[in-house]
Every structure is written in C-alpha cells, then in structure tokens.
Amino acid sequence: KFPVVKMPTSTSDSLADSWKCFSRMVFPYKPEEFMTEIWEQKAAIIKRKKFDYYDGLFSTNQLAQILEKNPVRWGVNLDVTSWTKTEGRQTHNLPGRAHPAQVWDFYNNGCSVRMLNPATYSNSVYEMCSNLQEFFGCFVGSNIYLTPPATQGFAPHYDDVEVFMLQVEGRKRWKIYKPFEGEELPRTSSRNYNPK
C-alpha cells in the first residue's frame, strides 16, 4: 500500500507543486482519498464536462510543431500502429527520421501515432512528469497517442505499470476491464487480447 499522503505545509516548494499537480489530475477525488481507496485497487474513470480541462498540456498542433522542428526517429521517439480484428496489431515504422509528411500520411490512413518520449520536446509534459515524480518518489514516464476517429492502434491489453490516461483533445470511448483472477498488479505486460 502507498503511505498515507498529507498536504505539504509550505506553498512554495516542489512538494506543494507536485501536490497541486496530482490534485488537479485526480479531481474530484482528494489525493488522500485516491491513494487509499483507488490506487492499486481498482480502475477509476473521471468524466469531465469541461473539455478544455487540460488545455496547454499537449495538443495535435504541438505534435505537428515537434515533428517539424526536431529529428524525431521511428522506433526511438515515435511509432505508428494499427489494430483490427482481422489483422491484429501492426507497427508501420520506417527507417530513420519520421518526417512530418510520412507521419500524417499514416495518420490519415487510420494509424495511431505514439510519441514515446514527449517530455523531451514538450515543456508542459516535462513539468507534469517532474511534478508527478516528486509526488510519487519514483520515475514517471509519458507517451502521447493520437488516434484517428473510428480506429484503434492497440489491442485490449494490460500494462505492468500504473497508468493515468488523460484525454486532452477529441473524444474516445474507453473500455476498462476488471483484471483477470490472479493478475492484479502484474509484473509483466500482457499479450494482445481479443476484445471478447
């Protein structure tokens, strides 16, 4: 179990910043409530009616600028994937640099774009990860996913890490499943499952 967390008393240090960051992310839960009732016990879905709640964190436009201005590499910084019931999951990476025209061509043809290390290029993602590292006292990583409408890039699966998914743009229907018996808090990620 995670130790009971308490609001820091100082308002000008990194602990206070990390507390505010986590509080905003799990609102309307209070951090103490989230860590004692949800963390590593069950999935929680927080539906927000405020579509601009995460404005400024990341955007499709920011991804486009990163691709234009940086030597983003296939398989190192970015993947494009697709998943269908008939073909399963496929990765469509090319060799070398991920040129913007190539990435957007894959996206326009139904592939999901996954940036593997957005904190390298985005100050807002870097700051959030830094705050969450302070809050949890361990490494925090991030991925960015951009998926075209009516498609998905990954099969149903579970991860070997705790995951917070923040919907920053658009809309998506999320399906969250209970863990299989004996597979709570797994040490390795799962295989790709059939939706049934």
N, C-alpha and C positions, 0 to 999 in steps of 0.2 A: 504494500500500500504506500501511496505517496504521503509524506508527512503533512500534517495539517498546516496550511499556509495562513499567514496573517498579514494584513495590510502593513507595509512599511510606514514608519512614523515620519521619516523625512520626505519632503516633497521635491527635493532637487537632486536625487541621486539615481543611479541606474536601476536600483531595485524598484523605486517608485515608478520609473518609466516602464519597466517590464510589467509591473502590476497593472498599470493603466492599459498597456497593450493587450495583455491577456484578458483583462476585464471587458474590454471592448469586443474582443473576439468571441467570448462566450456569453455576452449579454443576451438574454435577461438573467442568466444564471449569475450568481456571485461566484468569484473564484473559489472560495472555501466550499461552497455547495457543489460546484462542478467537480472539484478534486476529491471530495468524499463520497459523492453519490453517482457520478458518471465515469470518471477516469478509470480505465482498465476494467470496467464492469459492464458497460453497455454502450451501444451507439446512441448518439443524440443528434437529432436534426433540428436546427433552429431556422425556422422560416421567417424571413424578414419581408415586410411590406414596403420597406424603404429600399428601392432599387439602387440608389446611389450610396448605400451604406459604406462600401469600400472604395468610393471614388478616390483616385490618387494612388491607390496601392499598385495597380498594374492595369494595362489596357491593351487592346489589339493594336492601337496606334503606337504604344510604347514598344511592343514586339516588333512592329514594322521598322521603327527607328533603330532598334538594336541590330536587326538584320542588315540594314543599310550601312551602318557606321562601324560594324565590328566584324572581324574574321571568324564568324561562327562556323563551327565544323560539325559535319554529320557524325553522329555517334558519340561525339565528345560533349558538345553543347546542345545538340538538337537531334531529335528523332521525328520521323513521320511514320505513323502506323495506321492500320485499318483493321477492322474486325467485322466479319459477317458470319452468320450461322453456317453457311456452306463452306467458306474458305478459312474460317478461324482467324487468328491474329497474324498479321503480316507486318514486317518492318520494311520500309521502302527507301532507306538511306542510300545516298550516293557517296562516292569517294570525295574527299577534300572538303572545300568550303561550301557551306549551304548558302548559295546565292539567293537573294530575295525572290527573283522570278521563279526559281525552282520550287521554293517552299510554298509560295502562293499557288503555283500550278497544282501541287499535290493537294493542298487545302481545297482548292476549287473542284478537285476531282474526288472529294469525300474522305480525305485522310485527316487524321488528328495530328496536330503539331504539339510536340512536347519539348519544352526548353528545360534542360537538366540542371542548369545552374544559374537561374535568373538573378540571384543576388550578386553575381559577378558584374552584371550590367545595369542593374536597377537599384538606385539608392533607397527607394521606398521598400523594396523586398529585402534588401540588405538590413535596413533598420529594423524591420519587423522580425527577421530571423535573429538578429542580435538581441533584441528585447526578449524574445522567447527563450533564447539560450540562457540569458540571465535569470529568467523566471524558473526554468526547469533545471538549471545547473548542468546542462549537457548539450552536445552538439544538436543543432536544428538545421535541417536542410529544406530545400523547397524545389518544386517543379512547377512549371506553368503549362497548362493544357488549353489548347484552342481546338474545338471540335466543330465541324460544320453541322448545320441543322440536320436532324433525322439520321444521324450516323453515330457510331461509337468507335473509339480507337482501341478499346481493350475489352477482353472477355471478362465475365464475372470472376473475381479472384479475391484473395485476402493478402494483406501485407504482413511483414514481420516487424513493423514499427507502428507506433501510434500515428494516426493521420488526422489532420484538420483540413477539410476541403472548404475553401472559401469561394463562393460563386461571385466573381467580380463584374461580369458582364453577361448579357444574354439570359437564356434560361435553359434548363436541362431537367429532365425527370430522373431523379436519383432513386436507385433501388438498393436498399440496405438490408442485408440478411443477418439473421442470428448466426453465431458461429456454430460449426458442427460440434457435436459432443466430443469433448477431449481436445479440441483445437482452439481453445481460448488462449490468448496471449502466445501465439505461435513463435517459434524460434527461426523459422524459415518461411518465405513467401509460398503461397500455394501455386499449383499448376493453374492453367486456364480452364475454367469450368463451363459446361453447357448451361445456358440460362435455366433449364428445367431442373 
